[in-house]
C-alpha cells in the first residue's frame, strides 16, 4: 500500500466503467493501486480516480496501453494541493 509520503501518480479516466476496468487490469497485473475521489482541482466526468505509486508508472502504462484503457490525464500531486500534469 502507498503511504501518503511516497510519490504517487493520479490517473483520471473518462468515466466510471473505464476506472473500474483499469482497476481490474492493474490489480491483475500486480500494480499496487487505490481508487480515490477525483481531487477538487482536477476535473472529470467521473468521480473516481486511480492512485498508483510513481515507481509503478511504466508498469501501469504498459498494462493500461495493452488493454486500451489509457487515462485522459495523469497528475503528480505537489504541496499546497496543486497538481502537475504529466504524460503517463
HELIX and SHEET records of a PDB file:
HELIX    1   1 UNK A   16  UNK A   28  1                                  13    
HELIX    2   2 UNK A   54  UNK A   56  5                                   3    
HELIX    3   3 UNK A   57  UNK A   66  1                                  10    
HELIX    4   4 UNK A   79  UNK A   81  5                                   3    
SHEET    1   A 5 UNK A  33  UNK A  37  0                                        
SHEET    2   A 5 UNK A  48  UNK A  53 -1                                        
SHEET    3   A 5 UNK A   8  UNK A  12 -1                                        
SHEET    4   A 5 UNK A  73  UNK A  78 -1                                        
SHEET    5   A 5 UNK A  82  UNK A  86 -1                                        
END                                                                             
